[in-house]
Amino acid sequence: MRQEKDSSGHALPRYQQIARQLTQAILSGELAPGSRLPSSRTMALEMGVARATIENAYGELVAQGWLERRGQAGTFVSQTLSPAQPGFTASVAPAGNGEPLPFQMGLPALDAFPRALWSRLMGRRLRLQTRFDLAAPQSEGETALRQAIVDYVRFSRSIDCQPEQVFITAGYGMAMTLTMRALAQPGDGIWLEDPGFPFIRPVLAQAGLRFCPVPVDGDGMNVREGIRQHPDARFVLITPAHQSPLGVALSLPRRRELLDWAALNARWIIEDDYDSEFRYQGRPLPPVKSLDAPQRVIYAGSFSKSLFPALRTAWLVVPPQCVAAFQAAAKQLPCTVPPLYQQTIADFIREGHFWRHLRKMRHCYGQRRQWLESALAEQGFSVTPQQGGIQLVVPVEREDSELAGKAVAAGLAVQALSDWRIAHPGEKGLIMSFTNIATPEQARKQARALREALK
């Protein structure tokens, strides 16, 4: 094996060299999503290294989201990866007929989207296009959509910004890539919620960032613990409105503590507000960005959950002092969302359809969550209480990775809570979505299928 070195010229540990080889095999398509890796014992014999070395390599790639463990079934390449966009996709592959799999996460209610209205708006945009709309699009995104986002976040999230602070990207993964291209250096540390969304970790790893897991409790990310364990980290990635996957909100004292630390130490906070619109009880806490007098917060949003994921459209609101750096990065990584899509989204927002759609979906998701909770209770499952979001957690006593493997084998797209953890152990559970459960009968059918799969 060729000896690899880090950015400072030192030889990488053997387990990291092996991890990099496996990553390259995944990127090249040699190891396809869902394929099973040899056991650590077998791999160690083949490579002439200690079994612990292989375990460390596998463990690092599990933490980064490249691999997933399924209990006694073994270690597999993550189902959510694709060679075209390694490390990030919103959901697992759909069923063969195109229908979402039972409990499939990362999808809004596809049956509830106003497709006829959307078709009319897009058709009108097509008819109004001029020859100038055929030119290369703006690298930062269409002006109309950027202005619509400014108006939306000002009134819905109390964020005051200007259109030049808004950058449109082809999905959340590309938003993170753009942020790292603009601000990060290889070796920079980034606080990650533990447990937290695993499928963005390969994107961050590709940028050369160093993972700094911070535990999450009932008040969200433990900021004091993050400062104690990782004081030199340069970035914080956080889901404060509705932590993924536990569903807790970052308390107001911790929000202020995080902002104070970032301002004092010149750190950057990346606020992922991925499903703050879907809260069923009480008013949500204000976004961290709305409290950001020091201007240390980069605010990330996406239309994948609020509209539909096929749009592949996300956006960033960056502090004024970062605009030039993001503009330079965007010239290298220009927005690839078709202008027609961007213009149609802008019309959808500006004409009030977005607000009406969100109100409708809050009611829809509250009802569908209740259907699934009741159906799961009939099968002897409990559900962790949450005040919003589009997924839920079912606590389990047995090894959740093994249970998730059984469920996946039965065609149920549940995920293990343990697979979302990095370094801090905690309760076991199964994560699942309810968004595409259209009737109480469908909820009961899926809950029975889950109980049968876990026997």
TORKOL-691721 format. One line per field, with one value per residue (C-alpha): z, x, y; residue in three letters; residue number from 1. Coordinates in steps of 0.05 Angstrom, whole numbers, plus 5000, padded with zeros to 4 digits. Each point is the difference from the previous one (the first is absolute). Last residue first. Example, Ala and Ser with C-alpha at 12.3 -4.5 7.8 and 13.67 -1.06 7.14 Angstrom:
BEGIN
c3: c(5143; 5013)
c1: c(5273; 4973)
c2: c(4979; 4931)
res: c(Ser; Ala)
n: c(2; 1)
***
This chain:
BEGIN
c3: c(5315; 4972; 4930; 5028; 5044; 4942; 4953; 5053; 5005; 4924; 4996; 5058; 4967; 4933; 5035; 5033; 4931; 4956; 5033; 4956; 5055; 5055; 5004; 5038; 5050; 5042; 5069; 5048; 5057; 5007; 4981; 4984; 4944; 4932; 5005; 4941; 4991; 5072; 4983; 4952; 4935; 4974; 4926; 5004; 4944; 5044; 4995; 5022; 5062; 5017; 4991; 5044; 5055; 4996; 5002; 5058; 5046; 5047; 5049; 4949; 4999; 4940; 4971; 4955; 4933; 4967; 5053; 5058; 5075; 5015; 5048; 4991; 4973; 5034; 4965; 5023; 4932; 5017; 5022; 4931; 4967; 5048; 4987; 4925; 4997; 5046; 4954; 4941; 5034; 5021; 4931; 4964; 5046; 4992; 4925; 4989; 5035; 4960; 4934; 5017; 5016; 4936; 4957; 5021; 4931; 5017; 5023; 4941; 4952; 5028; 4996; 4926; 4987; 5032; 4962; 4933; 5018; 5002; 5065; 4983; 5047; 4985; 5036; 4978; 4991; 5063; 5040; 4981; 5017; 5066; 5019; 4980; 5040; 5064; 5034; 4988; 5038; 4957; 4984; 4965; 4952; 4978; 4935; 4976; 4971; 5002; 5076; 5004; 5031; 5075; 5008; 4938; 5000; 5040; 5052; 5027; 5045; 5008; 5069; 5026; 4989; 5070; 5007; 4984; 5039; 4936; 4976; 5061; 4975; 5045; 5045; 4970; 5021; 5034; 4978; 4929; 4971; 4927; 4973; 5038; 4953; 4976; 5037; 4995; 5037; 4982; 5057; 4983; 5052; 5013; 5073; 5037; 4949; 4997; 5076; 5009; 4945; 5032; 5069; 4972; 4966; 5062; 5043; 4948; 5001; 4938; 4980; 5007; 4942; 5014; 4927; 4979; 5048; 4988; 5002; 5018; 4943; 5009; 4963; 5039; 4966; 5020; 5054; 5049; 5063; 4985; 5065; 5049; 4949; 4974; 5070; 5015; 4937; 5015; 4935; 5014; 5066; 5012; 4985; 4941; 5004; 4960; 4946; 4973; 4929; 4965; 4933; 4937; 4951; 4980; 5073; 5002; 4940; 5030; 5065; 4967; 5001; 5075; 5026; 5075; 5063; 5021; 4971; 4961; 5020; 4943; 5003; 4945; 4973; 4928; 4996; 5002; 4981; 4927; 4977; 5066; 4991; 4927; 5019; 5055; 4951; 4950; 5051; 5014; 4928; 4934; 5030; 5005; 5036; 5041; 5030; 4935; 5009; 5066; 5071; 5062; 5030; 5041; 4979; 4965; 4979; 4984; 4979; 4946; 4974; 4992; 4969; 4948; 4985; 4988; 4957; 4955; 4995; 4973; 5033; 5021; 4934; 4960; 4943; 4932; 4945; 4980; 5043; 4954; 4943; 5039; 5048; 5011; 4972; 5040; 5064; 4988; 4991; 5065; 5038; 4969; 5014; 5072; 5009; 4971; 5043; 5066; 5044; 5045; 4967; 5007; 5075; 5014; 4991; 5039; 5035; 4973; 5052; 4948; 4934; 4956; 4935; 4937; 4978; 5022; 5069; 5014; 5013; 5068; 5014; 4995; 4967; 5022; 5008; 4930; 4947; 4934; 5032; 5042; 5075; 5039; 5005; 5041; 4982; 5046; 5064; 5027; 5007; 5074; 5014; 4938; 4999; 4951; 4955; 4967; 5053; 5032; 5065; 4962; 4961; 5064; 5030; 4939; 5003; 5075; 4993; 4944; 5045; 5058; 4958; 4995; 4931; 4944; 4949; 4986; 5072; 5026; 4948; 5023; 5074; 4986; 4963; 4925; 4976; 4978; 4941; 5013; 4959; 4950; 5016; 4935; 4985; 4996; 5061; 5041; 4982; 5016; 5069; 5012; 4983; 5046; 5058; 4988; 5004; 5062; 5033; 4984; 5034; 4951; 4987; 5019; 4945; 5034; 4955; 5016; 4967; 4963; 4996; 4937; 5018)
c1: c(4201; 5022; 4971; 4931; 4997; 5021; 4948; 4947; 5020; 4998; 4930; 4975; 5027; 4969; 4933; 5006; 5007; 5052; 5065; 5049; 5026; 5006; 5076; 5043; 5057; 5009; 5030; 5057; 5015; 5070; 5072; 5042; 5051; 4966; 4926; 4952; 5011; 4978; 4932; 4988; 4964; 4931; 4986; 4956; 5009; 5006; 5076; 4997; 4962; 5049; 5059; 4965; 4993; 5074; 5020; 4952; 5032; 4942; 4965; 4964; 4977; 4957; 5024; 4959; 5005; 4970; 5013; 4961; 4989; 5033; 4982; 5040; 4953; 4979; 4992; 4951; 4967; 4939; 5048; 5031; 4932; 4985; 5067; 4992; 4932; 5023; 5059; 4953; 4954; 5056; 5031; 4937; 4987; 5071; 4995; 4940; 5032; 5064; 4961; 4963; 5066; 5032; 4941; 5005; 5014; 5073; 5016; 4973; 5026; 5070; 4995; 4981; 5059; 5048; 4972; 5004; 5071; 5022; 5036; 5075; 5024; 5073; 5057; 5062; 4964; 4962; 5065; 5016; 4930; 5005; 5064; 4971; 4937; 5035; 5002; 4925; 4983; 4974; 4928; 5004; 4954; 4976; 4970; 5002; 4930; 4990; 4998; 4929; 4970; 5014; 5046; 5044; 4992; 5063; 5028; 5068; 5017; 5073; 5008; 5058; 4969; 5015; 4926; 4977; 4935; 4959; 5053; 4990; 4930; 4943; 4970; 4940; 4930; 4957; 4983; 5001; 5065; 5015; 5030; 5066; 5014; 5072; 5022; 5073; 5039; 5074; 5036; 5068; 5054; 5036; 5017; 4960; 4944; 4994; 5001; 4946; 4957; 5004; 4983; 4942; 4972; 5013; 4959; 4944; 4995; 5018; 4937; 4991; 4978; 5049; 5020; 5015; 4991; 4938; 5012; 5074; 5027; 5075; 5065; 5055; 5064; 5071; 5014; 5055; 4958; 4982; 4988; 4984; 4967; 4958; 4981; 4978; 4958; 4962; 4961; 4925; 4966; 4977; 5070; 5047; 5073; 5054; 5039; 5062; 5012; 5062; 4986; 5037; 4948; 4986; 4986; 4947; 4964; 5009; 4967; 4937; 4966; 5007; 4948; 5015; 5009; 5046; 4994; 5062; 5051; 5048; 5076; 5043; 5050; 4993; 4982; 4930; 4965; 4977; 5012; 4971; 4937; 4993; 5006; 4948; 4951; 5017; 4978; 4937; 4976; 5020; 5018; 4969; 5041; 4968; 5042; 4994; 4924; 5004; 4990; 4956; 4980; 4936; 4983; 4933; 4999; 5074; 5012; 4947; 5017; 5074; 4980; 4958; 5058; 5047; 4948; 4991; 5075; 5013; 5058; 5071; 5031; 4950; 4972; 5034; 4956; 4933; 4961; 5026; 4958; 4938; 4958; 4928; 4969; 5047; 4985; 4925; 5010; 5040; 4945; 4945; 5039; 5011; 4926; 4983; 5053; 4975; 5042; 4959; 5015; 5075; 4995; 5072; 5058; 5065; 4979; 4966; 4953; 4971; 5038; 4981; 4965; 5042; 4976; 5066; 4997; 5037; 5075; 5018; 4991; 5027; 5065; 5070; 5063; 5022; 4961; 5009; 5027; 4937; 4994; 4936; 5007; 5063; 5054; 4988; 5029; 4974; 4934; 5015; 4983; 4985; 5058; 5000; 5056; 5014; 4964; 5061; 4992; 4993; 5063; 5039; 4975; 5019; 5071; 5005; 4973; 5050; 5058; 4971; 5004; 5075; 5030; 5020; 4951; 4962; 5004; 4974; 4943; 4978; 5000; 4966; 4945; 4999; 4958; 4928; 4973; 4942; 5028; 5051; 5073; 5038; 4957; 5060; 4977; 4990; 5069; 5029; 4968; 5027; 5070; 4992; 4978; 5060; 5046; 4964; 5009; 5075; 5011; 5016; 5072; 5018; 5006; 4959; 4940; 4998; 5042; 4985; 5048; 4985; 4975)
c2: c(4779; 5068; 4991; 4981; 5062; 5044; 4969; 5011; 5074; 5006; 4972; 5043; 5063; 4981; 4991; 5068; 5031; 5036; 4978; 5039; 5047; 4948; 4995; 4950; 4997; 4937; 5006; 4988; 5047; 5029; 4992; 5062; 4992; 5005; 4986; 4997; 4925; 4991; 5030; 4942; 5015; 4979; 4990; 4938; 4949; 4939; 4999; 5073; 4980; 4944; 5048; 5052; 4948; 4983; 5073; 5011; 4948; 4983; 5046; 5043; 5073; 5020; 5066; 5046; 5035; 5061; 5053; 5027; 5000; 4933; 4945; 4935; 4947; 4935; 4932; 4945; 4987; 5043; 5055; 4999; 5012; 5057; 5033; 4990; 5033; 5056; 5015; 5001; 5051; 5047; 4992; 5022; 5059; 5026; 4984; 5045; 5058; 4990; 4999; 5064; 5035; 4975; 5020; 5073; 5030; 5015; 4930; 4961; 5054; 4992; 4925; 5007; 5046; 4951; 4941; 5037; 5023; 4927; 4984; 4996; 5054; 5015; 4964; 5037; 5067; 4982; 4998; 5072; 5023; 4963; 5035; 5068; 4989; 4979; 5068; 5007; 4936; 4943; 4979; 4933; 4964; 4931; 4973; 4928; 5011; 4924; 5006; 5030; 5063; 5011; 4940; 5008; 5076; 5010; 5048; 5018; 5060; 5018; 5030; 5044; 5068; 5027; 5022; 4930; 4992; 4989; 4951; 4956; 4988; 5025; 4947; 4965; 5019; 4949; 4929; 4972; 5025; 4989; 5064; 4987; 4942; 5008; 5062; 4980; 5055; 5001; 5037; 5029; 5015; 5066; 4982; 5052; 5002; 4924; 4993; 5054; 4969; 4931; 5027; 5039; 4939; 4959; 5048; 4997; 4924; 4961; 4963; 4925; 4955; 4943; 4989; 5054; 5058; 5041; 5075; 4995; 4956; 5013; 5000; 5037; 5023; 5021; 4948; 5020; 4993; 4927; 4962; 5057; 5046; 4942; 4979; 5071; 5001; 4936; 4995; 4999; 5015; 4928; 4974; 5000; 4981; 5035; 4964; 5037; 4976; 5027; 5032; 4979; 5026; 4928; 4986; 5054; 4970; 4930; 5026; 5026; 4931; 4990; 5050; 5004; 4961; 5032; 5070; 5018; 5053; 5014; 5000; 5030; 4950; 5020; 5074; 5027; 5065; 5005; 4928; 4974; 5042; 4979; 4927; 5009; 5031; 4945; 4948; 5039; 4999; 5033; 5067; 5070; 5053; 5056; 5057; 5041; 4998; 5039; 4976; 5008; 4933; 5001; 4928; 5006; 5074; 5012; 4928; 5004; 5068; 4982; 4934; 5036; 5047; 4941; 4967; 5060; 5013; 4930; 4962; 5017; 4977; 5039; 4959; 4991; 5028; 4971; 5049; 5055; 4971; 5018; 4958; 5020; 4936; 4956; 5039; 4991; 4925; 4996; 5036; 4957; 4936; 5019; 5013; 4932; 4966; 5027; 4953; 4955; 4933; 5010; 5009; 5023; 4952; 4993; 4937; 4938; 4970; 4951; 5006; 5058; 4981; 4999; 4930; 4968; 5029; 5064; 5005; 5028; 5073; 5070; 4983; 5016; 4961; 4995; 5038; 4964; 4937; 4994; 4993; 4989; 4924; 5008; 4949; 4941; 4971; 4933; 4962; 4991; 5072; 5040; 5049; 5058; 5026; 5067; 5041; 5033; 4962; 4935; 5018; 5011; 4935; 4960; 5026; 4989; 4929; 4987; 5022; 4960; 4937; 5010; 5006; 4952; 5028; 4935; 4976; 5067; 4999; 4931; 5020; 5066; 4964; 5010; 5058; 4993; 5040; 5047; 5058; 4973; 4987; 5007; 5061; 5046; 5040; 4936; 4973; 5068; 4998; 4930; 5023; 5060; 4956; 4955; 5060; 5023; 4932; 5002; 5067; 5055; 5017; 5072; 5052; 5055; 4990; 4926; 4946; 4936; 4941; 4960; 4931)
res: c(Lys; Leu; Ala; Glu; Arg; Leu; Ala; Arg; Ala; Gln; Lys; Arg; Ala; Gln; Glu; Pro; Thr; Ala; Ile; Asn; Thr; Phe; Ser; Met; Ile; Leu; Gly; Lys; Glu; Gly; Pro; His; Ala; Ile; Arg; Trp; Asp; Ser; Leu; Ala; Gln; Val; Ala; Leu; Gly; Ala; Ala; Val; Ala; Lys; Gly; Ala; Leu; Glu; Ser; Asp; Glu; Arg; Glu; Val; Pro; Val; Val; Leu; Gln; Ile; Gly; Gly; Gln; Gln; Pro; Thr; Val; Ser; Phe; Gly; Gln; Glu; Ala; Leu; Ala; Ser; Glu; Leu; Trp; Gln; Arg; Arg; Gln; Gly; Tyr; Cys; His; Arg; Met; Lys; Arg; Leu; His; Arg; Trp; Phe; His; Gly; Glu; Arg; Ile; Phe; Asp; Ala; Ile; Thr; Gln; Gln; Tyr; Leu; Pro; Pro; Val; Thr; Cys; Pro; Leu; Gln; Lys; Ala; Ala; Ala; Gln; Phe; Ala; Ala; Val; Cys; Gln; Pro; Pro; Val; Val; Leu; Trp; Ala; Thr; Arg; Leu; Ala; Pro; Phe; Leu; Ser; Lys; Ser; Phe; Ser; Gly; Ala; Tyr; Ile; Val; Arg; Gln; Pro; Ala; Asp; Leu; Ser; Lys; Val; Pro; Pro; Leu; Pro; Arg; Gly; Gln; Tyr; Arg; Phe; Glu; Ser; Asp; Tyr; Asp; Asp; Glu; Ile; Ile; Trp; Arg; Ala; Asn; Leu; Ala; Ala; Trp; Asp; Leu; Leu; Glu; Arg; Arg; Arg; Pro; Leu; Ser; Leu; Ala; Val; Gly; Leu; Pro; Ser; Gln; His; Ala; Pro; Thr; Ile; Leu; Val; Phe; Arg; Ala; Asp; Pro; His; Gln; Arg; Ile; Gly; Glu; Arg; Val; Asn; Met; Gly; Asp; Gly; Asp; Val; Pro; Val; Pro; Cys; Phe; Arg; Leu; Gly; Ala; Gln; Ala; Leu; Val; Pro; Arg; Ile; Phe; Pro; Phe; Gly; Pro; Asp; Glu; Leu; Trp; Ile; Gly; Asp; Gly; Pro; Gln; Ala; Leu; Ala; Arg; Met; Thr; Leu; Thr; Met; Ala; Met; Gly; Tyr; Gly; Ala; Thr; Ile; Phe; Val; Gln; Glu; Pro; Gln; Cys; Asp; Ile; Ser; Arg; Ser; Phe; Arg; Val; Tyr; Asp; Val; Ile; Ala; Gln; Arg; Leu; Ala; Thr; Glu; Gly; Glu; Ser; Gln; Pro; Ala; Ala; Leu; Asp; Phe; Arg; Thr; Gln; Leu; Arg; Leu; Arg; Arg; Gly; Met; Leu; Arg; Ser; Trp; Leu; Ala; Arg; Pro; Phe; Ala; Asp; Leu; Ala; Pro; Leu; Gly; Met; Gln; Phe; Pro; Leu; Pro; Glu; Gly; Asn; Gly; Ala; Pro; Ala; Val; Ser; Ala; Thr; Phe; Gly; Pro; Gln; Ala; Pro; Ser; Leu; Thr; Gln; Ser; Val; Phe; Thr; Gly; Ala; Gln; Gly; Arg; Arg; Glu; Leu; Trp; Gly; Gln; Ala; Val; Leu; Glu; Gly; Tyr; Ala; Asn; Glu; Ile; Thr; Ala; Arg; Ala; Val; Gly; Met; Glu; Leu; Ala; Met; Thr; Arg; Ser; Ser; Pro; Leu; Arg; Ser; Gly; Pro; Ala; Leu; Glu; Gly; Ser; Leu; Ile; Ala; Gln; Thr; Leu; Gln; Arg; Ala; Ile; Gln; Gln; Tyr; Arg; Pro; Leu; Ala; His; Gly; Ser; Ser; Asp; Lys; Glu; Gln; Arg; Met)
n: c(455; 454; 453; 452; 451; 450; 449; 448; 447; 446; 445; 444; 443; 442; 441; 440; 439; 438; 437; 436; 435; 434; 433; 432; 431; 430; 429; 428; 427; 426; 425; 424; 423; 422; 421; 420; 419; 418; 417; 416; 415; 414; 413; 412; 411; 410; 409; 408; 407; 406; 405; 404; 403; 402; 401; 400; 399; 398; 397; 396; 395; 394; 393; 392; 391; 390; 389; 388; 387; 386; 385; 384; 383; 382; 381; 380; 379; 378; 377; 376; 375; 374; 373; 372; 371; 370; 369; 368; 367; 366; 365; 364; 363; 362; 361; 360; 359; 358; 357; 356; 355; 354; 353; 352; 351; 350; 349; 348; 347; 346; 345; 344; 343; 342; 341; 340; 339; 338; 337; 336; 335; 334; 333; 332; 331; 330; 329; 328; 327; 326; 325; 324; 323; 322; 321; 320; 319; 318; 317; 316; 315; 314; 313; 312; 311; 310; 309; 308; 307; 306; 305; 304; 303; 302; 301; 300; 299; 298; 297; 296; 295; 294; 293; 292; 291; 290; 289; 288; 287; 286; 285; 284; 283; 282; 281; 280; 279; 278; 277; 276; 275; 274; 273; 272; 271; 270; 269; 268; 267; 266; 265; 264; 263; 262; 261; 260; 259; 258; 257; 256; 255; 254; 253; 252; 251; 250; 249; 248; 247; 246; 245; 244; 243; 242; 241; 240; 239; 238; 237; 236; 235; 234; 233; 232; 231; 230; 229; 228; 227; 226; 225; 224; 223; 222; 221; 220; 219; 218; 217; 216; 215; 214; 213; 212; 211; 210; 209; 208; 207; 206; 205; 204; 203; 202; 201; 200; 199; 198; 197; 196; 195; 194; 193; 192; 191; 190; 189; 188; 187; 186; 185; 184; 183; 182; 181; 180; 179; 178; 177; 176; 175; 174; 173; 172; 171; 170; 169; 168; 167; 166; 165; 164; 163; 162; 161; 160; 159; 158; 157; 156; 155; 154; 153; 152; 151; 150; 149; 148; 147; 146; 145; 144; 143; 142; 141; 140; 139; 138; 137; 136; 135; 134; 133; 132; 131; 130; 129; 128; 127; 126; 125; 124; 123; 122; 121; 120; 119; 118; 117; 116; 115; 114; 113; 112; 111; 110; 109; 108; 107; 106; 105; 104; 103; 102; 101; 100; 99; 98; 97; 96; 95; 94; 93; 92; 91; 90; 89; 88; 87; 86; 85; 84; 83; 82; 81; 80; 79; 78; 77; 76; 75; 74; 73; 72; 71; 70; 69; 68; 67; 66; 65; 64; 63; 62; 61; 60; 59; 58; 57; 56; 55; 54; 53; 52; 51; 50; 49; 48; 47; 46; 45; 44; 43; 42; 41; 40; 39; 38; 37; 36; 35; 34; 33; 32; 31; 30; 29; 28; 27; 26; 25; 24; 23; 22; 21; 20; 19; 18; 17; 16; 15; 14; 13; 12; 11; 10; 9; 8; 7; 6; 5; 4; 3; 2; 1)
***
